[in-house]
Amino acid sequence: MSTRYVSLDRVRGLNALRRSSGVETGDGRQSSLLDDDESHSRTRSIHLDPGLLSRILGATPKTNQYGDYLSVRCWCAQPPRYSPELGDLRLLAPDAADEVSDPEQWLFLDTETTGLGGGSGTYAFLVGIAWWEDGGLEIEQFFLREYSEERSMLLALRQRIAERPVVVTFNGKSFDWPLLETRYRMSRKISAPTLRAHLDFLHPARSLWRLRLGSVRLSELERHVLGWNRGADLLSGQIPQIYFDYLRGGSPERLVPVLNHNQMDLRGLAALSNRILSLLGDAENLGQDGFELFGVSRICDKRGERTRARKLYEKSIAAVLPTETDRAARRSLARLAKRDGDFELACDLWNGALGNSRQGYEAYEQLAIYYEHKARDPERALLVVRQAAEELRRAIQIGDIAPGAYREIKARFDRRMVRLERKNHRPLLDALAMQAQA
């Protein structure tokens, strides 16, 4: 990996900062800093050396109409740029503008914040962005030395998004972008940028790998999907406290791992987006991982690509899935086969799924519906319902089904049984009525 990260060796070689009781910053400004565990009315002032902070972080001071902020730049040779097909991107963002397929318009975004819960009191003290450049990934990070620099940072971010208006995130639709929109509103000076599209890769990652991995944290996906190992890294929950310690006058050297963490998140996001889009484009030929095939099937199914979804469900089943995932794949394939009028396949799948499980009882019900309404065989439909009732009776006797689920499923089958018994007796009653009239 050829990545110009901020060097930890360089940090270790620096002398610790000497704290001062002075109340002015190195450029003559006052610095009032809030303690996170104290009342907002209580403040402390510390002496900051902007030059030393910039050297430690490898940062360049920048200025715009709202004041100063710090910018940190680096470049990564990996991952290489990927050019997706518009059709593949439509699976993730069906209503997005056409330029979503132009990687030159993409801006990867990730924030580090003063709290993980969001809210109007939460600041994004570090905003990392990245874009494809010179065959690799160019990364820029905006850092707030103090909260008063927020407006200048927000303006710089707005200008970057104007250049590349397709924002790409991992959980950014739920966290990063709403938080930034809140900060733009709170600034009362700068309006939030207008995005041409917002691609978020958390939900497709869940579809593809959550069943196999359990956790879909970005670092876990890097390790198990991309084959990367971050080595020593911070936990996200530690990051706010490190920033608060810095604001109280702690050594800024502890901020270096925070910037490295953010850089690795951006690099991982770019690589993961490549992997997901390559799967969406050609899952049939990229291997035989049943979980990935099942995940792409679900994404295609959700977007109405039924033919491809059916093919991939079949391939995922053939790849041998764990029992519960296999049942889910067969259930989805049966539903699509039914919708396409392929009742031979649907019935075969339903018969294979019968048993004491959610999918099993649904299979009984689907078979009963088929025999009653399509095959016009109410007697066989009644037989299927009675088999389901017997399965339920055994399950509750041995405690193999929860009482609430038992009552709900039994009520549904009881209603169907009453109607089918009435339907099956009607021909006999009609024949007796005809004999009485003769």
PyMOL commands that set and color helices and strands:
alter all, ss='L'
color gray80, all
select helices_A, chain A and resi 8-12+50-57+86-90+98-101+103-105+147-163+172-187+202-213+218-226+236-247+252-285+290-302+306-318+323-339+343-353+358-374+378-397+403-437
alter helices_A, ss='H'
color red, helices_A
select strands_A, chain A and resi 32-34+43-45+59-64+67-76+106-113+124-133+136-143+166-169+197-200
alter strands_A, ss='S'
color yellow, strands_A
deselect
rebuild
show_as cartoon
